[in-house]
Amino acid sequence: MDYLIDLLKILHFIGLAFVLGGAIIQGRPKPPRERRALNKGVLHGTYLMLISGVLLVGIYETYADSPELNHIKIGVKTLVLVAIWAIAFFHRKRVPVPGWVLGSIAGLSVVNIVLAVMW
């Protein structure tokens, strides 16, 4: 069971890397001809984070030796992730992507990291 938990944590971090990395990489200045829609990795990373996070919570709830979970923290982190998903989903086809979209996605990703580590 520990291997499954470790695998899900790794997948969760990979999803975070897709979201934060995709927003940062796309935020570089480009010539006007090369502007394109939002990187698909951002949206797919939110799906990966949500699925792996839900599975982790489910395993921790059913696993006998698991520590007690802070459900408020999990709820707040899920709300931040849903906000990232909503911004990415509703702006996925706009060309060029507004600058606030990439900044918001990157900022909310950092907020999610801070919540995970500091709370």
WODACOR-V248751 format. One record per pair of residues at least 12 apart in sequence whose ideal C-beta (glycine too) atoms are under 6 Angstrom apart, sorted by sequence separation. I is the first residue (numbers start at 1). GAP is how many residues later the second one is. If there is no record, write none. Layout:
i=I gap=GAP
i=I gap=GAP
//
This chain:
i=26 gap=13
i=87 gap=14
i=22 gap=17
i=87 gap=17
i=87 gap=18
i=22 gap=19
i=23 gap=19
i=22 gap=20
i=84 gap=21
i=18 gap=23
i=19 gap=23
i=84 gap=24
i=83 gap=25
i=19 gap=26
i=18 gap=27
i=19 gap=27
i=80 gap=28
i=15 gap=30
i=50 gap=31
i=80 gap=31
i=49 gap=32
i=80 gap=32
i=15 gap=33
i=15 gap=34
i=77 gap=35
i=12 gap=37
i=46 gap=38
i=77 gap=38
i=46 gap=39
i=12 gap=40
i=11 gap=41
i=12 gap=41
i=8 gap=44
i=43 gap=45
i=42 gap=46
i=73 gap=46
i=8 gap=47
i=8 gap=48
i=43 gap=49
i=38 gap=53
i=38 gap=54
i=37 gap=56
i=37 gap=58
i=38 gap=59
i=35 gap=61
i=27 gap=75
i=26 gap=76
i=23 gap=79
i=23 gap=82
i=24 gap=82
i=23 gap=83
i=20 gap=89
i=19 gap=90
//
